[in-house]
């Protein structure tokens, strides 16, 4: 259940990150039926209604400017909400499935040069679009950089530092300044003018850390750390890691110069100087270029630019199908609390379906499937029923890509339990075929539907409810493929059967009659 609803539509479901500026929640947009990220930003400096009003204006202005950065490396800003007390801000953004760059950093497990260069090049590209708006990030650091599952680098929290005025920190200030000291430029420390070169200094800090596994400066106190950014020279990378190319070391030192005007002219220059260290298209990584296990590879976008989505792994053609049902284990009693949780999940999911909130209805079931599988077994009757329900909701909600592997796995599970010709296995195979048809895999979908229909004909009548639906699916798919003659051979006898059973005015009878009329008129060129 949501812990809070923002602006009548954004539900806060689960907190998954917390930082100095606030908390990030996994949320749900009830209007557009999609998951979102909601960043709740704390603001402790509101001291009067006048200050609150000025803060509200600044917040909305910065949020609008940030939303103008049109680049896939910047999570979209969907909405900006200020609560009535003016004490909390809610930024509603695209929810990114990825890993923080912090997970890549370890002094004993250094990244390949190509990985570090690929991250920096993608960040430079994002900054080039932001600086054109112009928007200056002000707080670039590994924690604000995510690598999505496909290797796309996402830069988070544009404009947040501007909203909260985090660039006013001075070396002589008392108290705790807001900001991230390890990546803070000398001009930020001094409270000087912020320019795009400020972001370049932070990018230099990040690239230094990516290549060496350690931050540019360390100190026992925040004061000493900021003092080093103003006065101390960074350690050249090749002293820390001799295999670093000299030109890359020079680029990092150039980015880390104290005076902004002495740094590279712009992000485009930085990108051009990174190009020699990026993998060329179609070059597969060598053993030496293997990065950390279990994290997305940021070089993939350069190796295969604009590549299509990776294929879903399907079972190999030679995989044997179980010849009969496997011995069934004794059913495990369902604990009373789990039984109640499952019932509530079904009820909540049904209520959400009434409102056509498909994504959230599926998520509600997901929350109970894992504990149920742990308690009862992954192929228990109750867990399989929950998974079938979730897969069906995803299919109805238009998410065939997510439903397909679920139906494939369910078909395999039911084949093991009740045999490959059992009703539940047949149904899941047919549903998987319908998913494939939605995804454009029509040849495979037709073959599977025909296989299932052949099984149904041996077990039941050709006019059973299951057989009629399969015959209808096959005929309409053939027609959509322009295979009108084959479609006619399927649909004409089906129409006769439907008229005999339900009459010519039945909804399916009328639909098939219209399809046959199109075929007979030769409108598809194959009549």
Buried (B, 14 or more C-beta within 10 A) or exposed (E): EBEEEBEEBBBBBEEEBEBEBBBBBBBBBBEEBBBBBBBBBEBEEBEEEEEBEEBBEBBBBBBEBBBEBEBBBBBEBBBBBBEEEBBBBBBBBBBBEBBBBBBBBEEEEBBBBBBBBBBBBBBBBBBBBBBBBEBBBBBBBBBBBBBBEBBBBBBBBBBBBBBBEBBEBEBEEEEEBBBBBBBBBBBBBBBBEBBBBBBBBBBBBBBBBBBBBBBBBEBEEBBEBBBBBBEBEBBBBBEBBEEBBEEBBBBBBBBBBBEBEEBBEBBBBBBEBBEEBBBEEEBEBEEEBEBBEEBBBBBBBBBBEEEEEEEEEEEEEEEEEEEEBEEEEEEEEBEEEBEEBBEEBBEBBEEBBEEEBBBBBBBBBEBBBEBBBEBBBBBBBBBBBBBBBBBBBBBBBEBBEBBBBBBBBBBBBBBBBBBBBBEBBBBBBBBBBBBBBBBEBBEBBBEBBBBBBEBBBEEEEEEEEBBBBBBBBBBBBBBEBEBBEBBBEBBBEBBEBBBEEEEEEBEBBEBBBEBBEBBEEEEBEBE
